Amino acid sequence: QVQLVESGGGLVQAGGSLRLSCAASGCTFNSYGMGWFRQAPGKDREFVATINWNHNTYYSDSVKGRFTISRDNAKNTVYLQMNSLKPEDTAVYYCAARRGYWVTQPRDVAYWGQGTQVTVSS
């Protein structure tokens, strides 16, 4: 059973930074594309960033240049470094996994983490 456990959310002022972590277990981590999605109140869950086993990355336009996704295959962990945070980044952030190259659509996600709240105050 694949489990994803996020950590690192919290409250930060606009312009600040946070780093999210997602520890995976129960899977051959190198075989999975990993990603981050987010969901704000009253909105659909949306794609944020993804990374494949070979560290190729892809970002949504709304976070490109501010967020960085990375992974440590030895630690079975994926990270999301978030800089220059804006109030509109406020959401529950979810770690996601899909066997294969990477994951950009919620419908393609095989496993979800429990989510971690990120709140950016103005």
N, C-alpha and C positions, 0 to 999 in steps of 0.2 A: 504494500500500500504506500503510494507516494504521499508524503506530507511536506507542506511548505509552511514555514513559520516566519512571519515578518516581525521586524522590530525597528525602532528608531524614529517613529512618528512623534509628534508633539506640537507645541505652540511656538511660533516664531513670528517676529515682526517682519513686515515687508522689507525686502532687500537682504534678508538673512539667509542662512543655509541650514540644511538638514541632510543627513545621510541615512537612507533606509537600507536594511539588510534583509535577506531572505535565505534561510537555511533549508536545504532540501534533504530529505532522507527517503530511503526505500526505492531508489531509482539509480540507474546508471546515468549519473549527472551529465556526462559528456555526450549522451545521446539526445539530450533535450535542448530545444530552443527555449530560452527563458525570457520573460517579459514583465513589464509593469503596466497596469491599468489603473484608472482612478474613476471614482464615482462621487459626484457632488449631489447634495440633496435635490431631489426632483429632476435629476438628469440621468441619462443613460450612462452605463459604464463605457469609458473611452480608453483607447490605446494611448500609452505614453511613450514607451521605449521597448526595444527588444534587442537581444544579443544571441548569436549562435555559438556553437561549441568552439569555433575558431576566432571568437571575439569580434566578428563583424557586427556592426550596430546599425540601428535605424530608429529615427525619432519622429514623433509627431511635430508638425510645424510649430505648435504652441509652446513647446519646451526646447526646441533645437537651439543650441548655443548656451543654454542655461543648465540643463540637466545632462548628467553623464551616467550611462549604464556600464557596468563592468561585472566580471565574474572571476571567481577563483575556483577553478575546477578541482584543485587539491582539497579545498575546504567545502565543496558542494554548496557554494554560496554565491548569490548574485546581489549586487549593490545598486543603489540609485543615489548618486550625489546630486543634490538639488541646490543650486545657487540662484541668487537674485530672485528670490521667491516673491510672488505677487499674491494679493488676496484671492484672485481667481484660481490659484493653485489649490485652494482649500478643498479637500475631498478625503474620502477614504481611499487609500492606495492598496492595491492588491497585487501580489506576486502571482505569476502565472507560468505554467509549463506545458510544453507540447513536444512530443517526440518528433524530431525532425529538425528542419533548418532554423526557423524562428517562428514567433507568434505575434500577429498584428490584429487579429479579429477575436472578439470575445467568443464567437461561436466555434472557433478552432481550439480553444483552450481545453486541455484535458484535465488539468489540476489547478485549483485555486488555493491561495492562502486565505487566512481568516480576515485579513485586512488590518491596516493601521491608519489611525486618523492623523491627518496633517492639517493644521489650522494656521493660516497666515493672517495676522492682524494688520490693519492699515495705520 
